[in-house]
Amino acid sequence: MAFRMHRPPKSAINPCANRISLQERRRIEEAYVQGLKKLGSKHPQIASAELGIFQTPWQNIIASTESLANSHAAFARNMEADIERPLRQYQRDNREMQAMTTIQGNLGAIAKELDTAQKRVEKIRGGKGHAKNIGDATLGAEVIDREWQNQAPYVFEQLQALDENRINHLRDVLTQLQTHEVDQVERNRVSAESCLNALLSLDTQDEISAFVAKISAETPSIQPTPRSRMASGNTFATLAPSRTQDDRASE
């Protein structure tokens, strides 16, 4: 096997372990949902008259907060059902995975013994030790190496097959994760577009017209009383000269 032949026994074991790692997005999503719900419950109660033309956009923004929380809550539920649970079940119910864990541990022990034996041979040779000691150490290392050569190919072939199955399973799970991500983005897009369209439809002239109408409705109109009309009529009569007076003045 090319993978095993190009790597020393000790380092060949490491890449075969802990291939699956997935961050716990669900807990983050759930915390985000709680934060959104808390935020939505704290929005100030503003009278419609004070909001003016912003009444509808403001209501959409408040509603979008709840929609966003529901969207992330649905995503968290889908993650638990379609992502986390299949990964846990695969590790727990796959008998080949459970058996391979033990085999991999045994092979790791052999790799460690071989590495130690080879270092011992090098140390004895470097210190110019007795020929018999060098021979014994070399023989011990060769025995362990033969054990490695006998077991490693089979174990790594099984690990490769198991890895292929595990990668396919992980691909399917992550594909499902991204599908839920896309669905969530689409839900959030619809809510955000609703808020945006409500804001884009605002017209400043509508606010001015509404303000003028409000002021006009609140300001009482002043109507002249009958007495004041009579008084104004008498004043006009007093100021207007009579024809007799004009004639006399002309004579």
Number of C-alpha atoms within 10 A of each C-alpha: 11 6 10 16 10 9 11 13 22 16 13 17 20 11 8 13 11 7 12 10 8 11 8 11 13 19 13 12 20 18 12 16 22 14 12 18 16 14 13 17 11 8 9 7 6 10 9 12 12 9 13 14 20 16 15 15 20 17 12 19 18 15 14 20 21 17 19 21 22 16 19 25 20 16 21 21 14 18 23 16 11 16 21 18 12 16 18 10 10 14 14 11 10 10 11 12 17 12 10 15 14 11 16 19 13 13 21 20 14 20 23 16 19 24 17 12 21 17 14 17 20 14 14 17 17 9 8 10 12 10 11 9 13 18 14 12 20 18 14 17 21 15 13 19 19 12 15 18 13 11 14 22 14 12 14 20 13 16 20 15 11 15 16 12 12 18 14 12 15 20 12 12 18 15 13 16 18 11 12 18 16 12 14 17 13 13 16 19 13 13 17 17 12 15 20 14 12 17 16 9 10 14 10 9 10 12 15 13 11 14 14 12 11 12 11 11 10 9 8 8 7 6 6 7 8 9 9 10 11 11 11 11 11 12 11 11 11 9 8 9 10 10 9 9 9 10 9 8 8 7 5
